[in-house]
Amino acid sequence: MSITQNTKNIKKGFGQALFLGSELGFLIALPLVVCILLGLFFDQKFDKFPVFLLMFIFIGIVLTIIDVYKLVLPFLEKRSLNKNNKN
């Protein structure tokens, strides 16, 4: 493998890691923020302050865990496959 090819692979790997990191940030923050806003909206509408907020926070956490699992699992499987192929 030439030096330029190796440099391209490193840049490609860095770009993929950067993209994965930014996507993870959105996947963690977005559902929680939306669920908190929905919880506050419904609490104000029905005058039941902590009930809907807590319920939607729990839903947001569950959705976040599922989304992160679905995003990270294929990445880890691909990485594991690459390590096994090198050995």
C-alpha positions as CSV (number, residue, x, y, z in Angstrom):
1,M,0.0,0.0,0.0
2,S,1.4,3.4,-1.0
3,I,1.8,6.3,1.4
4,T,-0.9,8.3,-0.5
5,Q,-3.3,5.4,-0.2
6,N,-2.6,5.1,3.5
7,T,-3.2,8.9,4.0
8,K,-6.5,8.6,2.1
9,N,-7.6,5.8,4.4
10,I,-6.7,7.7,7.5
11,K,-8.6,10.8,6.3
12,K,-11.6,8.6,5.4
13,G,-11.5,7.0,8.8
14,F,-11.3,10.4,10.5
15,G,-14.2,11.8,8.5
16,Q,-16.3,8.8,9.3
17,A,-15.5,9.1,13.0
18,L,-16.3,12.9,12.9
19,F,-19.6,12.2,11.2
20,L,-20.5,9.5,13.7
21,G,-19.7,11.8,16.6
22,S,-21.9,14.6,15.3
23,E,-24.7,12.2,14.5
24,L,-24.5,10.8,18.0
25,G,-24.7,14.3,19.5
26,F,-27.9,15.0,17.6
27,L,-29.3,11.6,18.4
28,I,-28.8,12.2,22.1
29,A,-29.9,15.8,22.3
30,L,-32.8,16.0,19.9
31,P,-35.2,13.4,21.3
32,L,-34.6,14.6,24.8
33,V,-35.2,18.3,24.0
34,V,-38.3,17.5,22.0
35,C,-39.7,15.3,24.7
36,I,-39.0,18.0,27.4
37,L,-40.7,20.6,25.3
38,L,-43.7,18.3,24.7
39,G,-43.9,17.4,28.4
40,L,-43.9,21.1,29.4
41,F,-46.5,21.9,26.8
42,F,-48.9,19.2,28.0
43,D,-48.2,20.0,31.7
44,Q,-49.2,23.6,31.0
45,K,-52.2,22.6,28.9
46,F,-53.6,20.1,31.5
47,D,-52.2,21.8,34.7
48,K,-50.4,18.7,35.9
49,F,-46.9,20.0,36.2
50,P,-44.5,17.1,36.8
51,V,-46.5,14.3,35.4
52,F,-46.2,14.8,31.7
53,L,-42.7,16.2,32.0
54,L,-41.4,13.1,33.8
55,M,-43.3,10.8,31.4
56,F,-41.9,12.4,28.3
57,I,-38.3,12.6,29.7
58,F,-38.5,8.8,30.3
59,I,-39.8,8.3,26.7
60,G,-37.0,10.5,25.4
61,I,-34.3,8.5,27.3
62,V,-35.7,5.3,25.9
63,L,-35.8,6.6,22.4
64,T,-32.3,7.9,22.7
65,I,-31.0,4.6,23.9
66,I,-32.7,2.8,21.0
67,D,-31.4,5.3,18.4
68,V,-27.8,5.2,19.7
69,Y,-27.9,1.4,19.8
70,K,-29.1,1.2,16.2
71,L,-26.4,3.6,15.1
72,V,-23.4,2.3,17.1
73,L,-24.1,-1.5,16.7
74,P,-23.4,-1.6,12.9
75,F,-20.3,0.5,13.4
76,L,-18.9,-1.8,16.0
77,E,-19.7,-4.9,14.0
78,K,-17.9,-3.4,10.9
79,R,-14.9,-2.5,13.1
80,S,-14.9,-6.0,14.6
81,L,-15.0,-7.5,11.1
82,N,-12.1,-5.4,10.0
83,K,-10.0,-6.4,13.0
84,N,-10.8,-10.1,12.3
85,N,-9.9,-9.8,8.7
86,K,-6.5,-8.3,9.5
87,N,-5.6,-11.2,11.9
